[in-house]
């Protein structure tokens, strides 16, 4: 049985505060916490929209997730894997970035309402701190 493609919903007419569509950034989307979060999002497409996905080095799963959830951008921290991701997503409008610095920069972009920080240890600290600087509504931090 072929897996059903996640359909990114159109933006809600109501604001986040009024219960509209929640735009989600998942830092560490290929780990166990990130993949479980994506399962919840897939089951609730009327409530959530994936805006950012990041991974350390699992470019194959990151690409698969990006094709399914159609985020605005993805980051692969391992710069050696950049071309793999870029080429796999070439036919989409998804922006692809690479490197540890890109994680921090993308965290500071105002395109999401909720951040799931599921990056292990110190590597997740800088992007999380960057997000705390501007995210006003909610921030979920899960550092292992």
GIFEN-V304578 format. One line per field, one symbol per residue. psi: psi as a letter, one per 40 degrees, with the letter a starting at -180 (. if undefined). burial: b if it has 9 or more other C-alpha atoms within 8 Angstrom, else e. A space follows every 10 residues. Layout:
BEGIN
psi=???
burial=???
END
This chain:
BEGIN
psi=hhhhhhhhii hieiiddeea hhhhhhhfee iddddddddd ddefeedihh dhhiicegdd ddddddddef idiihhdhde eddddddded eiehhhiiid dddddddehg eidhhhgfhh addedddddd ddddhddihh hgh.
burial=eeeeeeebee eeeebbeeeb bbbbbbbbbb eebbbeebee beeebebbbb bbbbbeebbe ebbebbebbb bbbbbbbbee bbeebbeebe eeebebbbbe ebbbbebbee ebbbbbbbbe eeebebbbeb bbeebeeebe bebe
END
